[in-house]
Amino acid sequence: MSGDDTYEPVHSAAELGMDRRISRRDFLDGMGVAVGAAVVGGALGGCSAGSWGGIHNSVVDPPDGWKYAGAGNRAYPPAMQALRGSTNPAMRIPHELRDGIFWSGGKPITSSGEHYDLVVVGAGISGLSAAHFYRQAHPGAKILILDNHDDFGGHARRNEFSPGGKLIIGYGGSQSIEDPTVWSPEARRLLTDLGIDVKRFDRYYDQKFNDRWKLNDSEFFTRDLFGRDHLAVMKGDTQTAETLRGAPLSPAALAAYLELQDKPKDYLAGLSEPQKKERLVGLTYRQYLRDVAKMPGEVLDYLQTYTSDEWGFGANAFGAIDAWASEYPGFEGLKLDRSKPYRYCGPTIQLQWDADDPYIYHFPDGNNGICKLLIGQLIPGTGAPRTMEEEPLARIDYSRLDVAGNDVRLRLNAPCVRVEHQGGNPGAKTVNVDFVRDGKVYQCTAGGVVMACYNTMIPYLMQDLPGDQKQGLFYGTKLPIVYAMVQLRNWRAWQALKIYHTRFTSGDWCVAELDYPVSMGGYEFSKDPDQPILVHMIRMAVSPEYDNPRGGIGPGRRELFARPFARYELTLRDQLTRLLAAGGFDPARDIQAVTINRWGHGYALEYGRPWADFWPDGPLPSVIGRRPYGRVTIANSDSENRAYADAAIDAAARAVRELG
């Protein structure tokens, strides 16, 4: 299942079309990868994950080579395909810093001759928002934004495809503006500053698309768990005795699940409401199903990936108290008060408790739309959009992001390698910032620095941080995930099977779904099943062998990094074929392009019981880790322990306030 590399394809590489040339697939910019090697899974190694320590992996060279950054025109990263996201070149220097080898032997440092009012490390939503907020507080400020990747946006990444010259836009990470009615005033203000009126998505998002084409949600029972593959198409968003007819569940397991979903008992009868909630706090969802509801193993297997795409790990590690709060099957019979969240529920569940926003606030390129609009505010002459309607078709000129004379400069392919106050004195008014550009180490100076990068990298960049602060930063290691965008010739098979989304009960990928039907600003979504479309596939790589998700992060991340692109492609082709073949799908004919967005550091880790026993009373690692240190403050969604765009914006606003 997602989280390991034991997946065995049902079809041969030839049957799956691995020998067919598709748009810039596996030639790796002239390097070439053998299809046979792609079938072999990456070897896994050990990791150490102390309760407050960092998760360290000794990483071998990546199979596609350190220089491989995908395929296509490097001058315009959104149109590049194959293996993207955190590419091998982007991760090389951070890995060397982590392993303590970057500075070995000594490296000359050359002054860049630059001084900035602010340097921002990280060009994701949080870093770009920090630059925006700082410019508002300090008009005319000179700002440099550094990032180790070849594209901006962090996880909010844009993917482009052009079958037959037609532009198709997808997203490679951060997906939508979720529940904006409960966003903080600062985050809502940023949307207003950028001219984003979410109510316009009521028109732009085709909310009748699925009904018009009679498409439904679905679940795919997999042969490795249930003996045979089976597609169960839901009625609306619910399984029933009728929709599960023919599913590979024993009569006893089917009856048990339908009871759990439709008429659950009070599985904690005899306990008071406080006692029931306290019991849930100490259990994972799987433990609740197994030990309290006494569900058979088939039901446990069926529901293991139920939580995966939303939370980043399976039911074995997801808290029962949050499963109750999320209205997952099995809790209605407990008759617990739902007028407000329980104090032990996770932070996002508490924040969004009363929210009722539709999930339609989505740019065609996801939250990269926010980032492009921020670029439009910060840097002139880039071709960036000035309105939300201009965003989909606006094409950024990447050569104009780092231009001398501009107040704000964005420097890509420039990993920060050290941040230190002058003289090693945290009371100093100036900070030295070292970064790499074209293989050389340069140093600029700044009046202040916002660290909007992965928080687990900060202790390697700031060696003089207090020990407890380093440990707090290390705790917030992000969850490894993969978002794939698969461009299909058409979506006739989806229409034939009457589905738009499926959850796999196991396999390499936990979800496959048609892209969201958004048309705006002259960009048109696929109008009918004969037109090309994007399919979004999700792989959550946290190993399911651990009930504490932090234990599964290291093995999962190592496995992602050890995989060649062709292995990802092989498994997604196989799972799509198993899902869609009955609808006439032929992977060799119908798959025209593939982009794999690999995020070894993906979702920010959200605290949850039972494994985060310090939640909510503290001390919270994120709060300890994000303490200001002299003229350096810390942003990124990690520092808010929530994997959402508003958390990234909130962190930016706080970091700028702390700088003053």
C-alpha positions in Angstrom: 0.0 0.0 0.0 1.0 3.7 -0.1 4.0 4.1 2.1 6.2 1.3 1.0 7.6 0.0 -2.4 6.3 -3.5 -2.4 3.7 -2.9 -5.2 3.7 -5.6 -7.8 2.2 -4.5 -11.2 -0.5 -6.7 -12.5 0.3 -5.9 -16.1 3.6 -6.1 -18.0 5.6 -3.0 -18.9 4.8 -3.5 -22.5 1.0 -3.9 -21.8 1.2 -0.6 -19.9 2.8 1.2 -22.8 6.1 1.8 -21.0 7.8 1.3 -24.4 5.7 3.9 -26.1 7.1 7.4 -26.5 5.0 10.0 -24.7 5.5 13.7 -24.2 9.0 14.1 -22.7 8.8 11.0 -20.6 11.8 9.1 -19.6 14.7 10.4 -21.7 15.8 12.4 -18.7 17.2 15.2 -20.7 19.3 12.8 -22.8 20.4 10.5 -20.0 18.0 7.6 -20.6 16.5 5.1 -18.1 16.0 1.5 -18.8 12.4 0.3 -18.4 13.5 -2.9 -16.9 15.2 -1.1 -14.1 12.1 0.8 -13.4 10.3 -2.3 -12.2 12.7 -2.7 -9.3 11.7 -0.9 -6.1 14.1 1.2 -4.2 15.9 -0.4 -1.3 14.8 0.9 2.1 17.1 1.6 5.0 16.9 2.4 8.7 16.2 5.7 10.2 16.3 7.1 13.7 13.4 9.1 15.0 13.9 10.2 18.6 10.8 11.6 20.4 12.2 15.1 19.9 15.1 14.5 17.5 15.4 15.0 13.8 14.6 12.2 11.4 17.9 11.5 9.6 18.4 9.3 6.6 21.7 8.4 5.0 20.8 8.8 1.3 22.6 7.2 -1.6 22.8 8.9 -4.9 19.4 9.1 -6.6 18.9 6.6 -9.4 18.2 9.2 -12.1 21.3 11.2 -11.1 21.9 14.4 -9.1 21.5 16.6 -12.2 18.1 15.3 -13.3 15.4 17.9 -12.8 12.7 16.5 -15.1 12.4 16.9 -18.8 11.6 19.9 -21.0 12.6 23.6 -21.3 14.4 24.6 -18.1 13.8 28.3 -18.9 10.0 27.7 -18.2 9.7 25.2 -15.3 5.9 24.9 -15.2 5.9 23.1 -18.6 8.6 20.6 -17.6 7.4 17.1 -17.0 8.6 13.7 -15.7 10.0 13.9 -12.1 9.4 17.4 -10.7 8.6 18.8 -7.2 11.6 18.6 -5.1 14.0 17.6 -7.8 17.4 16.0 -7.3 19.4 19.2 -7.9 17.2 21.1 -5.4 17.9 18.5 -2.7 21.6 17.9 -3.2 23.0 20.7 -1.1 20.3 20.5 1.7 21.2 16.8 2.0 24.9 17.6 2.1 24.2 20.1 4.9 22.2 17.6 6.8 24.9 15.0 6.5 27.6 17.4 7.6 29.6 17.2 4.4 28.8 20.5 2.6 31.5 22.5 4.4 34.0 19.7 4.7 37.4 20.7 3.2 36.5 24.4 3.4 34.7 26.5 0.7 35.6 30.0 -0.2 32.9 32.6 0.4 32.6 35.5 -2.0 30.8 38.7 -1.1 27.9 39.3 -3.5 28.2 43.0 -2.6 24.5 43.1 -1.8 22.7 44.4 1.3 19.0 44.0 1.7 16.5 45.2 4.3 15.1 41.7 4.3 16.2 38.3 3.0 13.5 35.6 2.8 14.6 32.0 2.7 12.0 30.1 0.8 9.8 31.2 -2.1 6.6 29.3 -1.2 3.3 30.8 -0.2 4.8 31.7 3.2 8.0 33.3 1.9 6.2 35.3 -0.8 3.6 36.4 1.7 6.3 37.5 4.1 7.8 39.7 1.4 4.4 41.2 0.7 3.7 41.9 4.3 7.1 43.4 4.9 6.7 45.7 1.9 3.4 46.9 3.3 5.1 47.7 6.7 8.2 49.1 5.1 7.4 50.7 1.7 10.4 50.8 -0.6 12.3 48.0 1.3 14.9 46.0 -0.6 14.1 42.3 -0.4 15.9 39.2 -1.7 14.0 35.9 -1.8 16.2 32.7 -2.0 15.0 29.2 -3.0 16.8 26.0 -3.8 14.2 24.9 -6.4 14.0 25.9 -10.0 10.5 27.2 -9.6 8.6 29.3 -7.0 5.6 28.4 -5.0 6.9 25.7 -2.7 4.3 23.0 -2.9 2.0 25.4 -4.7 3.4 24.4 -8.0 1.9 24.8 -11.5 2.0 21.9 -14.1 1.4 22.7 -17.8 0.6 20.3 -20.7 0.0 21.1 -24.3 -1.6 18.2 -26.3 -2.1 19.2 -29.8 -1.2 22.8 -28.9 -4.0 23.1 -26.4 -3.0 24.4 -23.0 -4.0 22.2 -20.0 -3.2 23.5 -16.5 -2.8 21.4 -13.4 -1.4 21.7 -9.9 1.5 19.9 -8.3 0.8 20.5 -4.7 -1.2 23.0 -2.6 -4.7 22.6 -4.0 -7.4 25.1 -3.0 -8.4 28.0 -0.8 -10.1 25.9 1.9 -12.7 27.3 4.2 -11.7 31.0 3.8 -14.5 32.1 6.1 -12.5 30.9 9.1 -9.2 32.3 7.9 -7.4 34.8 10.1 -7.9 38.6 9.4 -4.3 38.7 8.0 -4.8 35.8 5.6 -8.2 37.2 4.4 -6.5 40.6 4.0 -3.8 39.0 1.8 -6.5 37.6 -0.5 -8.1 41.1 -0.7 -4.7 42.7 -1.4 -4.3 40.3 -4.4 -7.8 40.9 -5.7 -9.0 37.3 -5.0 -12.7 37.3 -4.5 -13.5 33.7 -3.7 -17.2 34.2 -4.5 -16.3 34.5 -8.2 -15.5 30.8 -8.1 -19.2 30.2 -7.8 -19.2 31.0 -11.5 -15.8 29.6 -12.5 -16.2 26.2 -10.9 -18.7 24.0 -12.8 -20.6 22.7 -9.8 -23.0 20.7 -12.1 -20.2 18.9 -13.9 -20.5 15.5 -12.2 -24.3 15.5 -12.2 -24.4 16.5 -15.9 -22.1 13.6 -16.8 -23.6 11.2 -14.1 -20.2 10.8 -12.4 -19.9 9.4 -8.9 -17.4 8.8 -6.2 -16.1 5.3 -5.9 -13.8 2.9 -4.1 -11.5 0.2 -5.6 -11.0 -3.0 -3.7 -7.6 -4.4 -4.5 -6.6 -8.0 -5.2 -3.7 -8.0 -2.8 -6.1 -7.4 0.2 -9.3 -8.9 -1.1 -8.3 -11.6 -3.6 -9.6 -9.7 -6.6 -10.0 -6.2 -8.0 -13.4 -4.7 -7.7 -14.8 -1.2 -8.4 -17.6 -0.1 -6.1 -19.4 2.9 -7.5 -21.1 4.9 -4.7 -24.6 6.4 -4.7 -23.7 10.0 -4.2 -20.8 9.9 -1.7 -22.0 6.9 0.3 -21.7 3.1 -0.1 -24.9 1.1 0.4 -25.8 -2.6 0.4 -26.7 -2.2 -3.2 -23.4 -0.4 -4.3 -21.3 -2.9 -2.4 -23.1 -5.9 -3.9 -20.4 -7.9 -5.6 -17.6 -6.4 -3.5 -15.1 -9.0 -2.3 -16.2 -8.8 1.3 -17.6 -11.8 3.2 -21.2 -11.6 4.2 -20.2 -11.1 7.8 -17.8 -8.3 7.0 -20.3 -6.6 4.7 -22.9 -6.7 7.4 -20.5 -5.4 10.0 -19.4 -2.5 7.8 -23.0 -1.5 6.9 -23.8 -1.5 10.7 -20.8 0.6 11.4 -21.7 3.2 8.7 -25.5 3.3 8.9 -26.5 2.2 12.4 -23.5 2.0 14.7 -24.0 0.8 18.2 -22.9 2.6 21.3 -19.6 0.7 21.4 -18.7 2.4 24.6 -22.0 1.8 26.5 -21.7 2.3 30.2 -19.3 5.2 30.0 -20.2 8.9 30.5 -19.6 11.3 27.7 -16.4 12.7 29.2 -15.2 9.1 29.7 -16.0 8.2 26.1 -14.1 11.1 24.7 -11.2 10.4 27.0 -11.2 6.8 25.6 -11.2 8.1 22.1 -8.2 10.4 22.8 -6.1 7.4 23.6 -6.9 5.4 20.4 -6.1 5.5 16.7 -9.1 5.1 14.4 -7.9 1.6 13.5 -7.6 0.6 17.2 -11.1 1.9 17.8 -12.5 -0.1 14.9 -10.6 -3.2 16.0 -10.7 -3.1 19.8 -13.8 -1.2 20.6 -16.2 -1.7 17.6 -14.8 -5.2 17.1 -14.7 -4.9 13.3 -13.3 -7.9 11.4 -10.0 -7.7 9.6 -11.6 -7.2 6.2 -13.3 -3.9 7.4 -10.0 -2.7 8.9 -8.3 -3.3 5.6 -11.1 -1.6 3.7 -10.8 1.5 5.8 -7.0 1.8 6.1 -6.6 4.4 3.4 -9.8 6.2 4.3 -7.8 9.0 5.9 -4.7 9.0 3.7 -5.2 11.7 1.1 -6.5 14.3 3.6 -4.2 13.7 6.5 -1.1 12.1 4.9 -1.3 8.8 6.7 -3.6 5.8 7.3 -6.2 4.9 9.8 -3.6 3.0 11.8 -2.1 6.4 12.9 -5.1 8.8 12.7 -6.6 9.6 16.0 -10.0 8.2 16.9 -11.1 11.5 18.5 -10.4 13.3 15.1 -12.2 10.4 13.2 -15.2 11.1 15.4 -14.9 14.8 14.7 -14.6 14.2 11.0 -17.8 12.0 11.1 -16.1 8.9 9.9 -18.0 5.6 10.2 -18.6 4.2 13.6 -19.3 7.0 16.0 -22.9 8.1 15.7 -24.1 5.5 18.3 -21.9 7.1 20.9 -24.3 10.1 21.0 -21.5 12.6 21.8 -22.2 16.3 21.8 -21.2 17.9 18.5 -22.0 21.5 19.3 -18.3 22.3 19.6 -15.0 20.4 19.1 -13.4 18.5 21.9 -10.2 20.2 23.2 -8.1 17.3 22.2 -9.2 17.4 18.5 -6.5 18.5 16.1 -5.9 22.2 15.3 -7.5 22.2 11.8 -10.6 20.3 13.0 -11.0 22.9 15.8 -10.5 25.8 13.4 -12.9 24.6 10.7 -15.6 23.2 13.1 -18.3 25.6 12.1 -17.0 26.3 8.5 -19.4 25.4 5.7 -17.5 26.6 2.6 -17.9 24.6 -0.6 -14.6 23.1 -1.8 -14.6 25.1 -5.1 -12.2 27.9 -4.4 -9.6 26.6 -6.8 -7.4 28.1 -9.5 -6.6 25.7 -12.4 -3.0 25.6 -11.1 -4.2 25.4 -7.5 -2.7 27.8 -5.0 0.1 28.6 -7.4 -2.5 31.2 -8.4 -1.9 33.0 -5.1 1.9 32.8 -5.7 1.7 34.3 -9.2 -0.5 37.1 -8.0 2.1 37.8 -5.2 4.8 37.9 -7.9 2.7 40.4 -9.7 2.5 42.6 -6.6 6.2 42.3 -5.8 8.2 42.2 -9.0 7.4 44.4 -12.1 8.0 43.3 -15.7 7.6 39.5 -15.2 4.4 39.0 -17.0 2.7 38.0 -13.7 -1.0 38.6 -13.4 -2.6 41.6 -11.7 -6.1 40.1 -11.4 -7.4 36.7 -10.6 -8.9 36.4 -14.0 -5.6 37.0 -15.7 -3.9 34.3 -13.6 -4.5 31.1 -15.5 -3.1 32.4 -18.8 -0.4 34.7 -17.5 3.0 33.3 -18.4 5.9 34.3 -16.1 9.2 35.4 -17.7 11.6 33.6 -15.3 14.5 35.6 -16.6 12.9 38.7 -15.0 12.6 37.5 -11.5 16.1 38.4 -10.3 16.9 41.8 -12.0 19.4 44.3 -10.6 17.6 47.5 -9.6 14.3 45.9 -8.6 13.2 46.4 -5.0 12.3 42.8 -4.8 14.4 40.0 -6.3 13.6 36.3 -6.4 16.7 34.1 -6.9 15.9 30.5 -7.8 18.4 27.6 -7.9 20.1 29.4 -5.0 20.0 27.3 -1.8 20.7 29.1 1.4 23.6 27.4 3.3 24.1 29.5 6.4 22.4 32.3 8.3 24.5 34.0 11.1 24.4 37.3 12.9 27.6 39.4 12.2 30.2 38.5 14.8 28.2 35.6 15.9 26.3 38.0 18.2 22.4 37.5 18.2 22.2 41.1 19.3 23.8 42.4 16.1 21.7 44.5 13.7 23.0 42.8 10.6 22.8 39.2 9.5 25.1 37.4 7.0 23.3 35.1 4.6 25.4 32.6 2.6 23.9 30.9 -0.5 25.1 28.9 -3.5 24.8 30.1 -7.0 26.3 28.3 -10.0 28.4 26.1 -7.7 29.9 29.0 -5.7 29.2 30.2 -2.2 28.2 33.9 -2.0 27.4 36.1 1.0 25.0 39.0 1.2 23.9 40.9 4.3 20.5 41.8 5.6 18.8 43.9 8.3 16.5 40.9 9.0 15.8 37.4 7.8 12.6 35.4 7.6 13.2 31.7 7.4 10.2 30.4 5.4 11.8 27.1 4.4 11.3 23.6 5.8 11.7 24.1 9.5 13.8 21.0 9.9 16.5 22.6 7.7 16.9 25.6 10.0 19.2 24.0 12.6 21.6 23.1 9.8 21.6 26.7 8.5 21.8 28.3 12.0 24.2 26.2 14.1 24.1 28.6 17.0 20.4 28.2 17.8 19.7 27.1 21.4 19.4 23.3 21.7 15.7 23.2 22.7 14.8 25.4 19.7 16.7 23.1 17.4 14.8 20.1 18.8 11.5 21.9 18.4 12.3 22.6 14.7 13.4 19.0 14.2 10.1 17.7 15.5 8.1 19.3 12.7 9.4 17.1 9.9 7.0 17.1 7.0 5.1 14.2 5.6 6.4 12.7 2.3 3.8 12.8 -0.5 3.6 12.6 -4.3 1.1 14.3 -6.5 1.0 13.0 -10.1 -0.6 14.7 -13.0 -1.5 12.3 -15.8 -2.6 13.9 -19.1 -5.1 11.6 -20.9 -6.2 11.7 -24.5 -9.8 11.7 -23.4 -11.9 10.6 -20.4 -14.3 8.2 -22.1 -13.4 5.4 -19.7 -14.3 7.6 -16.7 -17.7 8.4 -18.2 -18.3 4.7 -19.1 -17.7 3.7 -15.5 -19.6 6.7 -14.2 -16.9 7.8 -11.8 -14.8 11.0 -11.2 -12.8 9.9 -8.1 -11.7 6.6 -6.5 -10.0 5.6 -3.3 -7.8 2.5 -3.6 -7.9 0.2 -0.5 -4.2 -0.4 -1.1 -1.5 0.0 -3.8 1.1 2.5 -4.7 -1.4 5.3 -5.1 -4.3 5.9 -2.7 -6.4 8.2 -5.0 -7.1 8.9 -8.6 -9.5 11.6 -9.7 -10.4 13.8 -12.6 -9.1 17.4 -12.3 -11.4 20.1 -10.9 -13.7 21.7 -13.6 -12.6 25.3 -13.4 -12.9 27.7 -16.4 -11.9 31.3 -16.0 -10.1 34.2 -17.6 -10.1 32.6 -21.1 -9.0 29.2 -19.9 -11.4 26.4 -20.6 -11.7 23.1 -18.8 -12.4 19.9 -20.8 -15.9 20.2 -22.1 -16.8 16.6 -23.0 -15.4 13.0 -22.7 -13.7 13.2 -26.1 -11.4 16.0 -25.0 -8.0 15.7 -23.2 -8.1 16.0 -19.4 -5.8 15.7 -16.4 -6.0 13.0 -13.8 -4.7 13.7 -10.3 -3.2 10.8 -8.4 -2.0 10.9 -4.8 0.6 8.8 -3.1 1.1 9.1 0.7 4.5 7.7 1.5 4.4 7.6 5.3 5.1 3.9 6.1 2.0 2.2 7.5 4.2 0.1 9.8 4.1 2.8 12.5 1.1 3.9 14.6 3.0 7.2 15.2 3.2 8.9 11.8 6.6 10.4 12.7 8.1 6.9 12.7 6.9 6.3 9.2 8.2 9.5 7.7 11.9 8.5 7.5 11.4 5.2 5.6 8.8 6.8 3.4 11.0 9.7 2.4 14.0 7.5 1.8 11.9 5.3 -0.5 10.7 8.3 -2.5 14.2 9.5 -3.1 15.5 6.0 -4.1 12.9 5.7 -6.9 13.5 6.5 -10.5 10.9 8.3 -12.4 10.0 5.3 -14.5 9.0 3.3 -11.3 6.4 6.0 -10.5 5.2 5.9 -14.0 4.9 2.1 -14.1 2.8 1.9 -10.9 0.4 4.7 -11.8 -0.1 3.2 -15.3 -0.8 -0.2 -13.7 -3.3 1.2 -11.1 -5.1 3.3 -13.7 -5.4 0.3 -16.0 -6.8 -1.9 -13.3 -9.3 0.9 -12.4 -10.3 1.9 -16.0 -9.8 -1.1 -18.3 -13.4 -2.1 -18.0 -14.3 1.3 -19.4 -12.1 0.8 -22.5 -9.0 2.5 -21.2 -5.7 1.6 -22.9 -2.7 3.1 -21.2 -0.4 2.8 -24.2 -3.0 4.7 -26.3 -4.6 7.1 -23.8 -1.7 8.4 -21.5 0.0 11.2 -23.3 2.1 12.8 -20.6 3.0 12.3 -16.9 4.4 14.8 -14.3 5.4 13.4 -10.9 5.5 16.1 -8.2 7.7 14.4 -5.5 7.6 16.1 -2.2 9.9 14.4 0.3 8.9 17.2 2.7 5.2 17.5 1.9 2.3 18.2 4.3 3.2 20.0 7.5 2.8 17.6 10.4 -0.4 18.4 12.3 -0.5 17.4 16.0 -3.0 14.8 17.0 -3.7 12.4 19.7 -2.9 9.7 20.7 0.7 10.0 19.5 1.2 13.7 20.2 0.7 13.5 24.0 1.7 17.2 24.5 -1.3 18.4 22.5 -3.0 20.7 23.2 -1.5 21.9 26.6 2.1 22.0 25.4 4.9 22.8 25.4 4.3 22.6 21.6 7.5 21.9 19.5 6.3 24.4 16.9 6.1 27.2 19.4 9.5 26.4 20.8 11.0 26.1 17.3 9.6 29.4 15.9 11.0 31.7 18.6 12.6 34.8 17.1 16.4 34.7 17.3 17.9 38.1 17.1 17.1 39.5 13.6 15.8 36.2 12.4 12.2 35.0 12.5 10.6 31.8 11.4 7.6 31.2 9.1 6.3 28.4 6.9 3.2 26.2 7.7 5.5 23.9 9.7 5.7 26.6 12.3 1.9 26.6 12.7 1.7 22.8 12.5 -1.0 22.9 9.9 -0.7 21.9 6.2 -2.9 24.7 4.8 -2.3 27.8 2.8 -3.8 30.0 5.5 -1.3 28.6 8.0 1.6 29.5 5.7 0.2 33.1 5.4 -0.4 33.4 9.1 3.2 32.3 9.8 4.4 35.0 7.4 2.4 37.7 9.0 3.7 36.7 12.5 7.3 36.5 11.3 7.1 40.0 9.8 5.5 41.4 13.0 8.2 39.9 15.1 10.9 41.6 13.0 9.2 44.9 13.4 
